[in-house]
Amino acid sequence: MATARLPPLPSVRDLLRLYRLRAVQQLSQNFLLDGGVCAKLARAAGPLTGAHVCEVGPGMGSITRAVLQQQPASLTLVEKDTRFLPALLMLKRAVEPGCPVRIVAGDVLRYDMAAAFPVAPTPWEDPCTSAYIIGNLPFSISTPLVVRWLRDVSRREGAWKLGRVRMALTFQKEVAERMAAETGDAQRCRLSVMAQTFCRVHHRFTLGRHLFTPQPEVDVGVVVLTPLKQPRINLPFHIVEKVARCLFNMRQKSIVRGVQTLYPAPVRVQLALDTLRLAEVDSASRPFELTVDEVGRICQAYTELCGAYPQLAQYEYRIHGKYGGTELAEEVQQQPP
């Protein structure tokens, strides 16, 4: 693998002291300072030589340096905390014009990820693009951010309108294990199904909490997500997300209890049984015992029932509650079967 030696620069530890910077607890900041570990994380993403890379939350640039040593074609840094900009500007000046570096001062939740990559779109069925997203994500946004990106993968929006862009991201170890959890694993959850529906999930390795400054309360898992050519559940994202959420809302009970929360009272009991009959899934199974394909069949059955009774799609257990949606149920009961 090609690597480049960076010009002499102050160490990240020295820069932290120079600028008198401390991690902000409200932003879930934990700095990764070990150069060897940063290089390992950068290599986990894939072959970065000649690639176009977007790093989310670079901070003082520890992982950024490891990425630049792999000689990417371009690098975009998205950083919300403006305290880190002087250090990132120093790094930018040191490596240009060899590698164009663009610094975006802003919130990644509001950033158009497609703007990070100066590449032409490639067909989805082609091999993965030469674009990569890398990030030591703050724990506070990691799960909602990856769910948003999974939605974009499913819709081929954002960065994924350019093709199949790979991601190498950090999460709390427990979250990383959940994303990769297989059928029957006690860790299996809504996020497992969502991630594995749209991506190949690889929990590459775990980083001990002692490697971070300040030290978090948990170890950190590095996960690589590679978008699939064809999703394992070929239905709109919001349906997959809704069904998975309801199923795992009662993860220790039989799935019929979770399926019932898709529907308003008093029709939920019968419609839940109808759903599982159409899906040909054992109602006594527990959520973590379901394969992605079985969840997909439940999603398809739910879609068919919503097609027969359009009012059902309006019901949201989180909004209407256990006894809400009575009017919707009455409309369903008034329709011929």
C-alpha positions in Angstrom: 0.0 0.0 0.0 1.4 3.4 -1.0 2.1 5.8 1.9 3.5 9.3 2.0 5.6 11.0 4.7 4.0 14.1 5.9 6.0 17.3 6.4 7.3 18.0 9.9 4.4 19.0 12.1 3.7 19.5 15.8 2.2 16.4 17.3 -1.5 16.4 18.1 -0.7 16.3 21.8 1.5 19.4 21.4 -1.3 21.1 19.5 -3.8 20.4 22.2 -1.5 22.0 24.7 -0.6 24.9 22.4 -4.2 25.8 21.8 -5.3 24.8 25.4 -8.0 22.6 24.1 -10.1 20.2 26.1 -12.8 17.8 25.0 -16.3 19.1 25.4 -18.5 16.6 27.2 -21.7 17.9 25.7 -20.3 17.1 22.2 -19.2 13.6 23.3 -15.6 14.3 22.2 -12.9 11.7 22.8 -9.6 12.2 21.0 -7.7 9.3 19.5 -4.0 10.3 19.6 -2.1 7.0 18.9 -0.7 7.3 15.4 -0.6 3.5 14.9 -4.2 3.1 15.9 -5.3 5.9 13.7 -3.5 4.3 10.8 -5.3 1.0 11.5 -8.6 2.8 11.4 -7.8 4.5 8.1 -6.7 1.2 6.6 -10.0 -0.5 7.7 -12.0 1.7 5.3 -10.3 0.2 2.2 -7.7 1.2 -0.3 -7.5 5.0 0.1 -4.7 5.6 -2.4 -6.1 7.7 -5.2 -9.5 7.7 -3.4 -11.8 10.6 -2.4 -12.3 10.7 1.3 -14.7 12.6 3.6 -13.8 12.5 7.3 -16.5 13.4 9.7 -15.4 15.1 13.0 -11.7 15.2 12.4 -11.0 17.2 15.6 -7.3 18.0 15.8 -6.5 15.8 12.8 -5.2 12.5 14.3 -7.0 10.2 11.8 -6.7 12.9 9.1 -2.9 12.5 9.2 -3.2 8.7 8.8 -5.6 9.2 5.9 -3.2 11.6 4.2 -0.4 9.1 4.5 -2.4 6.8 2.2 -2.2 9.4 -0.5 -5.9 10.0 -1.3 -6.8 12.1 -4.4 -8.9 14.5 -2.3 -10.0 15.0 1.3 -12.9 16.8 2.8 -13.1 17.5 6.5 -16.5 18.2 8.2 -15.9 19.7 11.6 -18.6 21.4 13.8 -16.2 22.6 16.6 -14.5 25.8 15.3 -11.8 25.5 18.0 -10.1 22.8 15.8 -10.0 24.9 12.6 -6.5 26.4 13.1 -4.9 22.9 13.5 -6.8 21.6 10.5 -5.7 24.7 8.4 -2.1 24.0 9.4 -2.4 20.5 8.1 -4.1 21.6 4.9 -1.3 24.1 4.2 1.3 21.4 4.9 0.0 18.9 2.3 -1.3 21.0 -0.5 -1.0 21.0 -3.5 -0.2 17.3 -3.3 -3.6 16.5 -1.9 -6.5 19.0 -2.1 -8.0 19.4 1.4 -11.4 21.1 1.9 -12.5 22.1 5.4 -16.2 22.5 6.0 -17.0 24.2 9.3 -20.5 22.9 10.1 -22.8 20.3 11.4 -22.6 17.0 9.5 -26.4 16.5 10.2 -27.0 19.5 7.9 -24.3 18.8 5.4 -24.9 17.5 1.8 -22.5 14.6 1.8 -22.5 14.5 -2.0 -20.7 17.8 -2.0 -17.7 16.1 -0.3 -16.8 14.1 -3.4 -15.5 15.5 -6.7 -16.5 12.3 -8.6 -18.9 11.5 -11.4 -21.8 9.2 -10.5 -21.4 5.5 -11.2 -24.1 2.9 -11.7 -25.3 1.3 -8.5 -24.6 -2.2 -9.8 -21.0 -1.3 -10.5 -18.2 -2.0 -8.0 -18.1 0.5 -5.0 -17.0 4.0 -5.9 -13.6 5.4 -5.0 -15.3 7.6 -2.3 -15.1 6.8 1.4 -16.6 8.2 4.6 -14.5 7.9 7.7 -15.3 9.2 11.2 -14.6 8.9 14.9 -18.2 9.8 15.6 -19.3 11.4 18.8 -21.4 8.9 20.7 -24.3 11.3 21.0 -25.0 11.4 17.2 -23.6 8.1 16.0 -26.8 6.1 15.9 -29.2 8.8 14.5 -26.5 9.7 12.0 -26.0 6.2 10.7 -29.8 5.6 10.5 -30.0 8.8 8.4 -27.2 7.5 6.2 -28.9 4.1 5.9 -32.0 5.9 4.7 -29.9 7.8 2.1 -28.4 4.5 1.0 -31.9 3.0 0.5 -33.0 6.0 -1.5 -29.7 6.5 -3.2 -29.5 10.1 -2.0 -26.8 12.3 -0.5 -23.4 10.7 -1.0 -25.1 7.6 -2.4 -26.4 9.3 -5.5 -22.8 9.0 -6.7 -22.8 5.2 -6.2 -22.0 2.7 -3.5 -19.9 4.8 -1.0 -18.3 2.8 1.8 -18.2 3.9 5.5 -15.7 3.2 8.3 -17.1 4.6 11.5 -16.6 4.3 15.3 -19.4 3.5 17.7 -19.7 2.4 21.3 -18.7 -1.2 21.4 -22.2 -2.3 22.3 -23.7 -0.4 19.3 -21.1 -1.9 17.0 -21.9 -5.4 18.2 -25.6 -4.7 17.7 -25.2 -3.6 14.1 -23.3 -6.8 13.3 -25.4 -9.2 15.5 -26.6 -12.3 13.6 -30.0 -14.0 14.0 -30.3 -15.5 17.5 -27.8 -13.2 19.1 -29.1 -11.5 22.2 -27.7 -8.2 20.9 -29.8 -8.3 17.8 -32.1 -5.3 17.5 -33.8 -2.8 15.2 -30.4 -1.4 14.2 -29.1 -4.9 13.2 -32.0 -5.4 10.8 -31.8 -1.8 9.4 -28.0 -2.0 8.8 -28.0 -5.5 7.4 -30.9 -4.8 5.1 -29.0 -2.2 3.1 -25.3 -2.9 3.8 -22.8 -5.6 4.4 -21.8 -5.0 8.0 -18.3 -5.8 9.2 -17.3 -5.2 12.8 -13.6 -4.9 12.1 -12.1 -4.5 15.6 -12.5 -3.0 19.0 -10.4 -0.1 20.5 -9.9 -0.1 24.2 -11.2 2.9 26.0 -7.7 3.6 27.3 -6.6 4.7 23.8 -8.9 7.8 24.0 -8.4 11.1 25.7 -10.4 11.7 27.8 -11.2 8.1 28.5 -14.8 7.2 27.7 -16.8 4.8 29.9 -16.9 2.1 27.2 -14.7 0.5 24.5 -15.1 1.6 20.9 -16.0 -0.6 17.9 -14.9 0.1 14.3 -17.6 -0.9 11.8 -17.3 -0.9 8.0 -20.6 -0.6 6.1 -20.6 -1.5 2.4 -23.9 -0.7 0.6 -25.5 -3.8 -1.1 -26.3 -3.9 -4.8 -29.8 -5.0 -3.9 -31.4 -4.4 -0.5 -32.4 -7.6 1.3 -35.8 -6.0 1.9 -36.9 -4.3 -1.3 -39.4 -1.9 0.3 -39.4 1.8 1.2 -37.1 2.7 4.1 -39.9 4.1 6.3 -41.8 0.8 6.2 -38.7 -1.3 7.1 -37.9 1.1 9.9 -41.4 1.2 11.3 -41.9 -2.6 11.2 -38.4 -3.2 12.8 -39.0 -0.6 15.5 -42.4 -2.2 16.4 -41.0 -5.7 16.4 -38.1 -4.9 18.7 -40.1 -2.6 21.0 -40.9 -5.8 22.9 -37.7 -7.8 22.2 -38.2 -10.4 24.9 -41.8 -11.2 24.1 -43.2 -13.1 21.1 -43.3 -11.2 17.9 -47.1 -11.1 17.8 -46.9 -8.5 20.6 -44.7 -6.3 18.6 -46.7 -6.7 15.4 -49.8 -5.7 17.3 -48.3 -2.2 17.8 -48.4 -1.6 14.1 -52.2 -1.4 14.3 -54.8 0.5 16.3 -57.1 -1.0 18.9 -59.5 -2.8 18.6 -58.4 -4.4 15.3 -54.7 -5.0 16.3 -55.1 -8.5 17.6 -56.7 -9.9 14.4 -54.6 -7.9 12.0 -51.4 -9.0 13.8 -52.4 -12.6 13.3 -53.3 -11.9 9.7 -49.9 -10.3 9.1 -48.0 -13.2 10.5 -50.2 -15.7 8.6 -49.5 -13.8 5.3 -45.8 -13.6 6.2 -45.6 -17.3 7.1 -43.7 -16.5 10.3 -44.2 -18.3 13.6 -46.0 -15.9 15.9 -44.3 -17.4 18.9 -40.8 -16.4 17.7 -39.0 -13.7 19.5 -37.7 -10.6 17.6 -34.0 -11.5 17.9 -34.7 -14.9 16.4 -35.9 -13.4 13.1 -33.8 -13.4 9.9 -33.7 -10.3 7.7 -35.8 -12.2 5.2 -38.5 -13.0 7.8 -38.6 -9.4 8.8 -38.9 -8.6 5.1 -41.9 -10.9 4.7 -43.6 -9.2 7.7 -42.9 -5.8 6.0 -44.5 -7.1 2.8 -47.6 -8.5 4.6 -48.0 -5.1 6.4 -47.7 -3.3 3.1 -50.4 -5.5 1.6 -52.8 -4.9 4.5 -52.1 -1.2 4.3 -53.0 -1.5 0.6 -56.3 -3.1 1.5 -56.9 -0.6 4.4 -55.0 2.6 3.6 -56.0 4.1 7.0 -53.7 1.7 8.7 -50.6 3.4 7.4 -51.5 6.5 9.4 -51.3 4.7 12.8 -48.2 5.3 14.8 -47.9 3.6 18.2 -45.5 6.3 19.4 -48.0 9.0 18.7 -51.4 7.5 19.2 -50.5 5.2 22.1 -52.0 1.8 23.0 -55.6 2.9 23.0 -55.4 5.6 20.3 -56.4 5.4 16.7 -60.0 4.3 17.5 -61.4 6.3 14.5 -58.9 4.6 12.2 -60.0 1.2 13.5 -63.6 2.0 13.0 -63.0 3.0 9.4 -61.2 -0.4 8.9 -64.1 -2.3 10.5 -66.6 -0.5 8.2 -64.7 -1.6 5.1 -65.6 -5.0 3.5 -62.9 -7.6 4.1 
